[in-house]
Amino acid sequence: MTRSNKNNKNKSAATQSPAKSSSASSSGEQPAVNLNDQPEKYCLPGNKTLQELTVDELHKFISSEIAGAVATALANIETQLSVALRCDSMKPVLQDVVKVVVNEATTVFNDALTAKTSRLESEIVSLRKELDDVDMYQRRLNLVIHGIPEDANEDCEKKALELFHNKLQVHMDRSAIQRAHRLGQKRSQGSRPIIVRFVSYKHRSTVYGKKKLLKGSKITITENLTRHRLALYKQVHASKLFSATWTMDGQIFGLLNGKKTLITSEVDLSEIMRKN
């Protein structure tokens, strides 16, 4: 091929290239973006090609690009708002827009905060119940005796065993009791209750099952309730809705219109009071 023919072909190719470019632009189609062909715009980590990037590297690269694009967009918005605020005719419109945005944002925030608070309150109630159940389980071997006169240098185990033997017809020796002692600080008047921890639940149940034999005396036997359950029992007992109230294994019961009713919380009691 002669040099003149090569030159003619090169000129023909050069004249055809702009035509192809104008045809693509006129059709509205965007050429595919190849990250590997645009190193000056997309700085890939470690000068790698897109195919050579690991998943983590690609994730970090995309996140960085998105963050940069968002920052640029926000900067543009801020610039446009600054320009618009210099125009007196735009100030009322922008002020109204700002009010609407603030109100919407406040509503969304308050709704989210309310939902979050509700979930937290529910979780707290659930956790408190779980802790109370654990506390009550640890007290399952205990009974509290009220009304036994208090003496100096007394033997609480001996006094408890004498009560069981003489009043309840329950015969057991010291081996059935882990420990017995007075509760709380010494009083100037009155006797403190005695708490008795038994070796087994069977011994404890035998004594608690005979407590009705103490009716008419100044001595009573109760379960060693948790603080929460004791407060709830006092509310149930004081409500005057129930003809009788009692506890069994840490559960609170009341006799309502001849029916045994379990009360597990203040909510239960409030609902019962509302209906009756």
Secondary structure, DSSP 8 states (H G I E B T S, - for coil): --HHHHHHHHHHHHHHHHHHHHHHHHTT------GGG-TTTS--GGG--GGG--HHHHHHHHHHHHHHHHHHHHHHHHHHHHHHHTSGGGHHHHHHHHHHHHHHHHHHHHHHHHHHHHHHHHHHHHHHHHHHHHHHHHTTTEEEEE-----TT--HHHHHHHHHHHHS-----GGGEEEEEE-SS--SSS---EEEEESSHHHHHHHHHTGGGGTTSS-EEEE---HHHHHHHHHHHHTS--S-EEEETTEEEEEETTEEEEE-SHHHHHHHHHH-
